[in-house]
Amino acid sequence: MNASFAELAARERLAAVVDAGSFHEWLPPSERVMSPHLAQLGVPAAFDDGVAIGRARLAGQAIFVAAQEGEFMGGGVGEVHGAKLVGLLRRALRDRPAAVVLLAESGGVRLHEANAGLIAVSEVMRALLDVRAAGIPTLILIGGANGCFGGMGIVARCADTVVMSDIARHAMSGPEVIESAHGAGEFDSRDRALVWRTTGGKHRWLTGDCDALVEDDPHAFRAAAIAALAVHRPMTLADLQQESALLQGRADVDGDNADAVELWSRLGVADAHGVPDLDADEVRVRRPAAMALLANGAA
Amino acid sequence: MDWPTVATRLFGDAHAIVADGDFLGGTATFDGAPVAIVGTTNHAAVGVELALRQARAILATIVDHPGRPLLLLVDTQGQKLRRRDELLGIHRAMAHLACCIDLARRQGHPVVGLVYDQALSGGFITSGLMADACHALPEAEIRVMRVPAMARVTKLPEELLESLSLTNPVFAPGVANYVAMGGVRSLWDGDLAAGLRAALADRDSADRRAEEGAQRGGRRVAADVIRRVLEA
């Protein structure tokens, strides 16, 4: 029985995914590159501002890697946290590693540094798209307990490949935010089954929003990352036109505010009602062919 | 300022911008050359459909008018807060919009962002903030969230945040703070056409925001951290 990926700390996850002992960290905690904004709020800062970055090897190949720590401010992106990611991505553009792998766990913009965090997330997005446009594969692994939300949720889907565990969540706004805006009738944040079938790994896999679905297991994430190491999806005009049409088509299928199970049925998932009780292996084979095309583009 | 006023002050009568619900699109003539306009109005909540609508308009410009300058007009309350949009992968639709803007830039379209009314979080990050550079009108409002809501979410005293916001642009809404932090390159005050002319003349599409934030003193450490990672 392996450890739960979700329960590991960011550096433990990172160590488990890359080749043993291969991680070399840049701006490690010993250098104390910390948020300049938290002290005046009386909020404890972290010596790494909640993200570890550096180089490593994966299946022998030189990669750049980052891991966000959800235990520190929910993985929220502040000025320094964001700048470390931007620095890593710009360095990747210069040094051309075999891939850039981000173990994402984030609520998005760190509200304690609201304006700086928003701009930082935008800088991360543009830097990641520069790396992708240069033909360097970009991989996002989502398996932390806090999920991947807000601006980081958008950043993640700008990458070539998104890997999720079946217990991970990937979305934009958290259910609590939606509930506070429109009530529990709109989205009941305490209904865990509803939350997971709306934003969880199984749903994202079945509808093509993620490219690999794995168990909550560090070895499974490592294997999926190795499998995606050479996957580069170009973003040509034709690719983006296809993406537009497919996303619109999917939205048209749900013109009436259907539940996830109903949406899966309409998209052609067999025995959609049974999906929440299946494990990742069983769900993996149920993705309709048309949805696989969604995620993999022309490939 | 409402969008028809912005359009008139930029283009006079030489525009055919139309609003369709919360979506803005069309073409204008500026200094004798065509400009494509894509944006939102009514403090739009950007959901899956509105993100895709903007994406299609940008792709159509790339197809039909290669190289034509794009002006992104921003007025958004942020992403739509609905279960259906989350179910349908709003994060992916917004990422798609960002990727379409990115493609336009790579294919040689000058891309100018203008916050003419309101810009919040997710709706802003995949529109104006994806431009070569984003600009704003002085009376526009840019924020992640209002100070009272920020106090509630962070469980910090509202008075503390209010007082810090007087000296630190990180904490408070406002276009001037975004200029100081490098997120907004300039304010278009008075002569809007002069602002657009200058923006179109600036053909450097590299992301200079961290450096500008450091030069202007509003974001003091980001550029230095980026440099240190490159040198580590």
HADDOCK unambig.tbl for C-alpha pairs under 7 A between the chains (distance, minus, plus):
assign (segid A and resid 26 and name CA) (segid B and resid 229 and name CA) 6.44 0.50 0.50
assign (segid A and resid 26 and name CA) (segid B and resid 232 and name CA) 6.06 0.50 0.50
assign (segid A and resid 27 and name CA) (segid B and resid 229 and name CA) 6.90 0.50 0.50
assign (segid A and resid 79 and name CA) (segid B and resid 222 and name CA) 5.93 0.50 0.50
assign (segid A and resid 80 and name CA) (segid B and resid 222 and name CA) 5.86 0.50 0.50
assign (segid A and resid 80 and name CA) (segid B and resid 225 and name CA) 6.78 0.50 0.50
assign (segid A and resid 83 and name CA) (segid B and resid 222 and name CA) 5.18 0.50 0.50
assign (segid A and resid 83 and name CA) (segid B and resid 225 and name CA) 5.91 0.50 0.50
assign (segid A and resid 83 and name CA) (segid B and resid 226 and name CA) 5.44 0.50 0.50
assign (segid A and resid 84 and name CA) (segid B and resid 225 and name CA) 6.35 0.50 0.50
assign (segid A and resid 84 and name CA) (segid B and resid 226 and name CA) 6.09 0.50 0.50
assign (segid A and resid 84 and name CA) (segid B and resid 229 and name CA) 6.75 0.50 0.50
assign (segid A and resid 86 and name CA) (segid B and resid 226 and name CA) 6.45 0.50 0.50
assign (segid A and resid 87 and name CA) (segid B and resid 226 and name CA) 4.20 0.50 0.50
assign (segid A and resid 87 and name CA) (segid B and resid 227 and name CA) 6.86 0.50 0.50
assign (segid A and resid 87 and name CA) (segid B and resid 229 and name CA) 5.23 0.50 0.50
assign (segid A and resid 87 and name CA) (segid B and resid 230 and name CA) 6.09 0.50 0.50
assign (segid A and resid 88 and name CA) (segid B and resid 229 and name CA) 6.47 0.50 0.50
assign (segid A and resid 91 and name CA) (segid B and resid 230 and name CA) 5.48 0.50 0.50
assign (segid A and resid 111 and name CA) (segid B and resid 150 and name CA) 6.70 0.50 0.50
assign (segid A and resid 111 and name CA) (segid B and resid 154 and name CA) 6.93 0.50 0.50
assign (segid A and resid 112 and name CA) (segid B and resid 154 and name CA) 6.64 0.50 0.50
assign (segid A and resid 113 and name CA) (segid B and resid 170 and name CA) 5.73 0.50 0.50
assign (segid A and resid 113 and name CA) (segid B and resid 171 and name CA) 6.21 0.50 0.50
assign (segid A and resid 114 and name CA) (segid B and resid 144 and name CA) 5.87 0.50 0.50
assign (segid A and resid 114 and name CA) (segid B and resid 170 and name CA) 6.33 0.50 0.50
assign (segid A and resid 114 and name CA) (segid B and resid 171 and name CA) 6.13 0.50 0.50
assign (segid A and resid 115 and name CA) (segid B and resid 143 and name CA) 6.71 0.50 0.50
assign (segid A and resid 115 and name CA) (segid B and resid 144 and name CA) 6.42 0.50 0.50
assign (segid A and resid 115 and name CA) (segid B and resid 170 and name CA) 5.08 0.50 0.50
assign (segid A and resid 115 and name CA) (segid B and resid 171 and name CA) 6.50 0.50 0.50
assign (segid A and resid 116 and name CA) (segid B and resid 170 and name CA) 5.58 0.50 0.50
assign (segid A and resid 118 and name CA) (segid B and resid 121 and name CA) 6.77 0.50 0.50
assign (segid A and resid 119 and name CA) (segid B and resid 183 and name CA) 5.82 0.50 0.50
assign (segid A and resid 122 and name CA) (segid B and resid 125 and name CA) 5.89 0.50 0.50
assign (segid A and resid 122 and name CA) (segid B and resid 129 and name CA) 6.48 0.50 0.50
assign (segid A and resid 151 and name CA) (segid B and resid 122 and name CA) 6.51 0.50 0.50
assign (segid A and resid 153 and name CA) (segid B and resid 91 and name CA) 5.87 0.50 0.50
assign (segid A and resid 154 and name CA) (segid B and resid 91 and name CA) 4.92 0.50 0.50
assign (segid A and resid 154 and name CA) (segid B and resid 92 and name CA) 6.38 0.50 0.50
assign (segid A and resid 154 and name CA) (segid B and resid 94 and name CA) 6.61 0.50 0.50
assign (segid A and resid 154 and name CA) (segid B and resid 95 and name CA) 5.10 0.50 0.50
assign (segid A and resid 155 and name CA) (segid B and resid 95 and name CA) 6.94 0.50 0.50
assign (segid A and resid 157 and name CA) (segid B and resid 92 and name CA) 5.67 0.50 0.50
assign (segid A and resid 157 and name CA) (segid B and resid 95 and name CA) 6.00 0.50 0.50
assign (segid A and resid 158 and name CA) (segid B and resid 95 and name CA) 5.75 0.50 0.50
assign (segid A and resid 171 and name CA) (segid B and resid 86 and name CA) 6.15 0.50 0.50
assign (segid A and resid 171 and name CA) (segid B and resid 89 and name CA) 6.76 0.50 0.50
assign (segid A and resid 171 and name CA) (segid B and resid 91 and name CA) 5.90 0.50 0.50
assign (segid A and resid 172 and name CA) (segid B and resid 86 and name CA) 6.65 0.50 0.50
assign (segid A and resid 172 and name CA) (segid B and resid 90 and name CA) 6.54 0.50 0.50
assign (segid A and resid 172 and name CA) (segid B and resid 91 and name CA) 5.20 0.50 0.50
assign (segid A and resid 173 and name CA) (segid B and resid 81 and name CA) 6.84 0.50 0.50
assign (segid A and resid 178 and name CA) (segid B and resid 81 and name CA) 5.17 0.50 0.50
assign (segid A and resid 178 and name CA) (segid B and resid 82 and name CA) 6.20 0.50 0.50
assign (segid A and resid 186 and name CA) (segid B and resid 82 and name CA) 6.92 0.50 0.50
assign (segid A and resid 186 and name CA) (segid B and resid 83 and name CA) 6.38 0.50 0.50
assign (segid A and resid 187 and name CA) (segid B and resid 83 and name CA) 5.79 0.50 0.50
assign (segid A and resid 198 and name CA) (segid B and resid 86 and name CA) 6.91 0.50 0.50
assign (segid A and resid 198 and name CA) (segid B and resid 87 and name CA) 4.98 0.50 0.50
assign (segid A and resid 199 and name CA) (segid B and resid 86 and name CA) 6.79 0.50 0.50
assign (segid A and resid 199 and name CA) (segid B and resid 87 and name CA) 6.36 0.50 0.50
assign (segid A and resid 240 and name CA) (segid B and resid 100 and name CA) 6.93 0.50 0.50
assign (segid A and resid 244 and name CA) (segid B and resid 52 and name CA) 6.54 0.50 0.50
assign (segid A and resid 244 and name CA) (segid B and resid 56 and name CA) 6.94 0.50 0.50
assign (segid A and resid 251 and name CA) (segid B and resid 88 and name CA) 6.41 0.50 0.50
assign (segid A and resid 257 and name CA) (segid B and resid 84 and name CA) 5.78 0.50 0.50
assign (segid A and resid 260 and name CA) (segid B and resid 87 and name CA) 6.84 0.50 0.50
